[in-house]
Amino acid sequence: MAKILVVDDEPEMIDILKLILEDAGHKVYSANNGQECLNTAEKEKFDLIFMDIRMPRMDGWETLRRLKEKKLLKGSKVIVLTVEKGPGVEIFGLQDIVDDYITKPFDKDVLLKNMRNILR
């Protein structure tokens, strides 16, 4: 069982991911925006973070930068969720912390397979 944080500004996406991940036996926390993610990550340590990129005020890239600066990602894996194809992770200098990206809409089985591979 992994401890997972889902960060997305769309409540429906959080609900879908929580249902999938909890059904797979994981403990799931959620954050609705970048600041809430930072606050949660200061209190809890996560095995995996699903990070939406397009969020208002503080997007996923900025949130990941801040998590990295505060050393809150140590030991955590990161899967970026995006509606964009090929998010250009290397452009943002975050390739060293992003383990995978999944485009929305996603296939449940592919998401779970990628997640299992990353958590090994």
Biotite code that builds the C-alpha atoms (Angstrom):
import biotite.structure as struc

atoms = struc.array([
    struc.Atom([0.000, 0.000, 0.000], chain_id="A", res_id=1, res_name="MET", atom_name="CA", element="C"),
    struc.Atom([1.383, 3.363, -1.044], chain_id="A", res_id=2, res_name="ALA", atom_name="CA", element="C"),
    struc.Atom([0.636, 6.772, 0.397], chain_id="A", res_id=3, res_name="LYS", atom_name="CA", element="C"),
    struc.Atom([-0.368, 8.956, -2.561], chain_id="A", res_id=4, res_name="ILE", atom_name="CA", element="C"),
    struc.Atom([-1.095, 12.671, -2.980], chain_id="A", res_id=5, res_name="LEU", atom_name="CA", element="C"),
    struc.Atom([-3.332, 13.739, -5.865], chain_id="A", res_id=6, res_name="VAL", atom_name="CA", element="C"),
    struc.Atom([-3.012, 17.419, -6.817], chain_id="A", res_id=7, res_name="VAL", atom_name="CA", element="C"),
    struc.Atom([-5.619, 18.766, -9.242], chain_id="A", res_id=8, res_name="ASP", atom_name="CA", element="C"),
    struc.Atom([-7.896, 21.801, -9.388], chain_id="A", res_id=9, res_name="ASP", atom_name="CA", element="C"),
    struc.Atom([-10.739, 19.720, -10.856], chain_id="A", res_id=10, res_name="GLU", atom_name="CA", element="C"),
    struc.Atom([-12.718, 18.022, -8.050], chain_id="A", res_id=11, res_name="PRO", atom_name="CA", element="C"),
    struc.Atom([-14.046, 15.409, -10.495], chain_id="A", res_id=12, res_name="GLU", atom_name="CA", element="C"),
    struc.Atom([-10.509, 14.359, -11.431], chain_id="A", res_id=13, res_name="MET", atom_name="CA", element="C"),
    struc.Atom([-9.560, 14.039, -7.767], chain_id="A", res_id=14, res_name="ILE", atom_name="CA", element="C"),
    struc.Atom([-12.656, 11.906, -7.146], chain_id="A", res_id=15, res_name="ASP", atom_name="CA", element="C"),
    struc.Atom([-11.874, 9.630, -10.118], chain_id="A", res_id=16, res_name="ILE", atom_name="CA", element="C"),
    struc.Atom([-8.249, 9.155, -9.093], chain_id="A", res_id=17, res_name="LEU", atom_name="CA", element="C"),
    struc.Atom([-9.161, 8.582, -5.443], chain_id="A", res_id=18, res_name="LYS", atom_name="CA", element="C"),
    struc.Atom([-11.665, 5.896, -6.441], chain_id="A", res_id=19, res_name="LEU", atom_name="CA", element="C"),
    struc.Atom([-9.168, 4.120, -8.718], chain_id="A", res_id=20, res_name="ILE", atom_name="CA", element="C"),
    struc.Atom([-6.277, 4.332, -6.266], chain_id="A", res_id=21, res_name="LEU", atom_name="CA", element="C"),
    struc.Atom([-8.252, 3.449, -3.136], chain_id="A", res_id=22, res_name="GLU", atom_name="CA", element="C"),
    struc.Atom([-9.805, 0.463, -4.963], chain_id="A", res_id=23, res_name="ASP", atom_name="CA", element="C"),
    struc.Atom([-6.216, -0.638, -5.670], chain_id="A", res_id=24, res_name="ALA", atom_name="CA", element="C"),
    struc.Atom([-5.525, -0.548, -1.914], chain_id="A", res_id=25, res_name="GLY", atom_name="CA", element="C"),
    struc.Atom([-3.684, 2.752, -1.541], chain_id="A", res_id=26, res_name="HIS", atom_name="CA", element="C"),
    struc.Atom([-4.070, 5.574, 0.992], chain_id="A", res_id=27, res_name="LYS", atom_name="CA", element="C"),
    struc.Atom([-4.969, 8.712, -0.960], chain_id="A", res_id=28, res_name="VAL", atom_name="CA", element="C"),
    struc.Atom([-4.733, 12.353, 0.062], chain_id="A", res_id=29, res_name="TYR", atom_name="CA", element="C"),
    struc.Atom([-5.709, 15.299, -2.130], chain_id="A", res_id=30, res_name="SER", atom_name="CA", element="C"),
    struc.Atom([-4.892, 18.946, -2.722], chain_id="A", res_id=31, res_name="ALA", atom_name="CA", element="C"),
    struc.Atom([-6.909, 21.327, -4.879], chain_id="A", res_id=32, res_name="ASN", atom_name="CA", element="C"),
    struc.Atom([-4.053, 23.674, -5.764], chain_id="A", res_id=33, res_name="ASN", atom_name="CA", element="C"),
    struc.Atom([-0.316, 24.200, -5.510], chain_id="A", res_id=34, res_name="GLY", atom_name="CA", element="C"),
    struc.Atom([-0.344, 25.960, -2.151], chain_id="A", res_id=35, res_name="GLN", atom_name="CA", element="C"),
    struc.Atom([-2.512, 23.267, -0.590], chain_id="A", res_id=36, res_name="GLU", atom_name="CA", element="C"),
    struc.Atom([-0.060, 20.698, -1.977], chain_id="A", res_id=37, res_name="CYS", atom_name="CA", element="C"),
    struc.Atom([2.877, 22.471, -0.337], chain_id="A", res_id=38, res_name="LEU", atom_name="CA", element="C"),
    struc.Atom([1.039, 22.666, 2.984], chain_id="A", res_id=39, res_name="ASN", atom_name="CA", element="C"),
    struc.Atom([0.109, 18.968, 2.845], chain_id="A", res_id=40, res_name="THR", atom_name="CA", element="C"),
    struc.Atom([3.627, 17.882, 1.821], chain_id="A", res_id=41, res_name="ALA", atom_name="CA", element="C"),
    struc.Atom([5.081, 19.733, 4.828], chain_id="A", res_id=42, res_name="GLU", atom_name="CA", element="C"),
    struc.Atom([2.960, 17.568, 7.147], chain_id="A", res_id=43, res_name="LYS", atom_name="CA", element="C"),
    struc.Atom([3.016, 14.192, 5.377], chain_id="A", res_id=44, res_name="GLU", atom_name="CA", element="C"),
    struc.Atom([5.535, 12.135, 3.402], chain_id="A", res_id=45, res_name="LYS", atom_name="CA", element="C"),
    struc.Atom([4.223, 10.524, 0.202], chain_id="A", res_id=46, res_name="PHE", atom_name="CA", element="C"),
    struc.Atom([5.389, 7.588, -1.870], chain_id="A", res_id=47, res_name="ASP", atom_name="CA", element="C"),
    struc.Atom([3.850, 9.094, -5.002], chain_id="A", res_id=48, res_name="LEU", atom_name="CA", element="C"),
    struc.Atom([2.440, 12.438, -6.100], chain_id="A", res_id=49, res_name="ILE", atom_name="CA", element="C"),
    struc.Atom([0.108, 12.816, -9.083], chain_id="A", res_id=50, res_name="PHE", atom_name="CA", element="C"),
    struc.Atom([0.556, 16.459, -10.172], chain_id="A", res_id=51, res_name="MET", atom_name="CA", element="C"),
    struc.Atom([-1.759, 18.304, -12.533], chain_id="A", res_id=52, res_name="ASP", atom_name="CA", element="C"),
    struc.Atom([0.114, 20.904, -14.575], chain_id="A", res_id=53, res_name="ILE", atom_name="CA", element="C"),
    struc.Atom([-2.625, 23.348, -15.517], chain_id="A", res_id=54, res_name="ARG", atom_name="CA", element="C"),
    struc.Atom([-3.880, 24.905, -12.301], chain_id="A", res_id=55, res_name="MET", atom_name="CA", element="C"),
    struc.Atom([-4.718, 28.534, -11.524], chain_id="A", res_id=56, res_name="PRO", atom_name="CA", element="C"),
    struc.Atom([-2.437, 30.764, -9.431], chain_id="A", res_id=57, res_name="ARG", atom_name="CA", element="C"),
    struc.Atom([0.389, 28.229, -9.011], chain_id="A", res_id=58, res_name="MET", atom_name="CA", element="C"),
    struc.Atom([0.713, 25.689, -11.810], chain_id="A", res_id=59, res_name="ASP", atom_name="CA", element="C"),
    struc.Atom([2.145, 22.218, -11.386], chain_id="A", res_id=60, res_name="GLY", atom_name="CA", element="C"),
    struc.Atom([5.619, 23.199, -12.619], chain_id="A", res_id=61, res_name="TRP", atom_name="CA", element="C"),
    struc.Atom([5.927, 25.962, -10.017], chain_id="A", res_id=62, res_name="GLU", atom_name="CA", element="C"),
    struc.Atom([4.557, 23.658, -7.325], chain_id="A", res_id=63, res_name="THR", atom_name="CA", element="C"),
    struc.Atom([7.157, 21.015, -8.205], chain_id="A", res_id=64, res_name="LEU", atom_name="CA", element="C"),
    struc.Atom([9.931, 23.638, -8.161], chain_id="A", res_id=65, res_name="ARG", atom_name="CA", element="C"),
    struc.Atom([8.893, 24.750, -4.682], chain_id="A", res_id=66, res_name="ARG", atom_name="CA", element="C"),
    struc.Atom([8.585, 21.180, -3.408], chain_id="A", res_id=67, res_name="LEU", atom_name="CA", element="C"),
    struc.Atom([12.082, 20.508, -4.735], chain_id="A", res_id=68, res_name="LYS", atom_name="CA", element="C"),
    struc.Atom([13.523, 23.705, -3.176], chain_id="A", res_id=69, res_name="GLU", atom_name="CA", element="C"),
    struc.Atom([12.047, 22.783, 0.203], chain_id="A", res_id=70, res_name="LYS", atom_name="CA", element="C"),
    struc.Atom([13.348, 19.216, -0.167], chain_id="A", res_id=71, res_name="LYS", atom_name="CA", element="C"),
    struc.Atom([9.807, 17.871, 0.280], chain_id="A", res_id=72, res_name="LEU", atom_name="CA", element="C"),
    struc.Atom([10.127, 15.389, -2.593], chain_id="A", res_id=73, res_name="LEU", atom_name="CA", element="C"),
    struc.Atom([12.886, 13.260, -1.078], chain_id="A", res_id=74, res_name="LYS", atom_name="CA", element="C"),
    struc.Atom([11.846, 9.642, -1.519], chain_id="A", res_id=75, res_name="GLY", atom_name="CA", element="C"),
    struc.Atom([8.702, 10.542, -3.459], chain_id="A", res_id=76, res_name="SER", atom_name="CA", element="C"),
    struc.Atom([7.936, 9.627, -7.057], chain_id="A", res_id=77, res_name="LYS", atom_name="CA", element="C"),
    struc.Atom([6.085, 12.100, -9.293], chain_id="A", res_id=78, res_name="VAL", atom_name="CA", element="C"),
    struc.Atom([3.670, 11.439, -12.135], chain_id="A", res_id=79, res_name="ILE", atom_name="CA", element="C"),
    struc.Atom([2.590, 14.534, -14.044], chain_id="A", res_id=80, res_name="VAL", atom_name="CA", element="C"),
    struc.Atom([-1.000, 14.628, -15.280], chain_id="A", res_id=81, res_name="LEU", atom_name="CA", element="C"),
    struc.Atom([-1.578, 16.799, -18.313], chain_id="A", res_id=82, res_name="THR", atom_name="CA", element="C"),
    struc.Atom([-3.945, 17.388, -21.207], chain_id="A", res_id=83, res_name="VAL", atom_name="CA", element="C"),
    struc.Atom([-0.935, 18.323, -23.324], chain_id="A", res_id=84, res_name="GLU", atom_name="CA", element="C"),
    struc.Atom([1.020, 15.812, -25.371], chain_id="A", res_id=85, res_name="LYS", atom_name="CA", element="C"),
    struc.Atom([4.735, 15.776, -24.517], chain_id="A", res_id=86, res_name="GLY", atom_name="CA", element="C"),
    struc.Atom([4.854, 18.328, -21.687], chain_id="A", res_id=87, res_name="PRO", atom_name="CA", element="C"),
    struc.Atom([8.534, 19.200, -22.242], chain_id="A", res_id=88, res_name="GLY", atom_name="CA", element="C"),
    struc.Atom([9.643, 18.162, -18.771], chain_id="A", res_id=89, res_name="VAL", atom_name="CA", element="C"),
    struc.Atom([13.293, 18.816, -19.634], chain_id="A", res_id=90, res_name="GLU", atom_name="CA", element="C"),
    struc.Atom([12.517, 22.427, -20.586], chain_id="A", res_id=91, res_name="ILE", atom_name="CA", element="C"),
    struc.Atom([11.432, 23.141, -17.036], chain_id="A", res_id=92, res_name="PHE", atom_name="CA", element="C"),
    struc.Atom([14.535, 21.576, -15.498], chain_id="A", res_id=93, res_name="GLY", atom_name="CA", element="C"),
    struc.Atom([12.468, 19.085, -13.544], chain_id="A", res_id=94, res_name="LEU", atom_name="CA", element="C"),
    struc.Atom([13.378, 15.881, -15.365], chain_id="A", res_id=95, res_name="GLN", atom_name="CA", element="C"),
    struc.Atom([15.281, 14.784, -12.272], chain_id="A", res_id=96, res_name="ASP", atom_name="CA", element="C"),
    struc.Atom([12.081, 14.652, -10.203], chain_id="A", res_id=97, res_name="ILE", atom_name="CA", element="C"),
    struc.Atom([9.367, 13.742, -12.720], chain_id="A", res_id=98, res_name="VAL", atom_name="CA", element="C"),
    struc.Atom([9.214, 9.975, -13.117], chain_id="A", res_id=99, res_name="ASP", atom_name="CA", element="C"),
    struc.Atom([6.448, 9.797, -15.709], chain_id="A", res_id=100, res_name="ASP", atom_name="CA", element="C"),
    struc.Atom([3.648, 11.742, -17.301], chain_id="A", res_id=101, res_name="TYR", atom_name="CA", element="C"),
    struc.Atom([0.165, 10.619, -18.223], chain_id="A", res_id=102, res_name="ILE", atom_name="CA", element="C"),
    struc.Atom([-2.121, 12.488, -20.565], chain_id="A", res_id=103, res_name="THR", atom_name="CA", element="C"),
    struc.Atom([-5.754, 13.165, -19.736], chain_id="A", res_id=104, res_name="LYS", atom_name="CA", element="C"),
    struc.Atom([-8.062, 11.505, -20.397], chain_id="A", res_id=105, res_name="PRO", atom_name="CA", element="C"),
    struc.Atom([-6.227, 8.401, -19.233], chain_id="A", res_id=106, res_name="PHE", atom_name="CA", element="C"),
    struc.Atom([-6.869, 4.689, -19.281], chain_id="A", res_id=107, res_name="ASP", atom_name="CA", element="C"),
    struc.Atom([-7.282, 3.278, -15.760], chain_id="A", res_id=108, res_name="LYS", atom_name="CA", element="C"),
    struc.Atom([-5.251, 0.140, -16.484], chain_id="A", res_id=109, res_name="ASP", atom_name="CA", element="C"),
    struc.Atom([-2.380, 2.116, -18.028], chain_id="A", res_id=110, res_name="VAL", atom_name="CA", element="C"),
    struc.Atom([-2.350, 4.498, -15.057], chain_id="A", res_id=111, res_name="LEU", atom_name="CA", element="C"),
    struc.Atom([-2.181, 1.634, -12.558], chain_id="A", res_id=112, res_name="LEU", atom_name="CA", element="C"),
    struc.Atom([0.494, -0.214, -14.569], chain_id="A", res_id=113, res_name="LYS", atom_name="CA", element="C"),
    struc.Atom([2.702, 2.889, -14.834], chain_id="A", res_id=114, res_name="ASN", atom_name="CA", element="C"),
    struc.Atom([2.220, 3.614, -11.153], chain_id="A", res_id=115, res_name="MET", atom_name="CA", element="C"),
    struc.Atom([3.172, 0.072, -10.119], chain_id="A", res_id=116, res_name="ARG", atom_name="CA", element="C"),
    struc.Atom([6.301, 0.207, -12.284], chain_id="A", res_id=117, res_name="ASN", atom_name="CA", element="C"),
    struc.Atom([7.383, 3.503, -10.761], chain_id="A", res_id=118, res_name="ILE", atom_name="CA", element="C"),
    struc.Atom([6.786, 2.380, -7.177], chain_id="A", res_id=119, res_name="LEU", atom_name="CA", element="C"),
    struc.Atom([8.922, -0.769, -7.542], chain_id="A", res_id=120, res_name="ARG", atom_name="CA", element="C"),
])
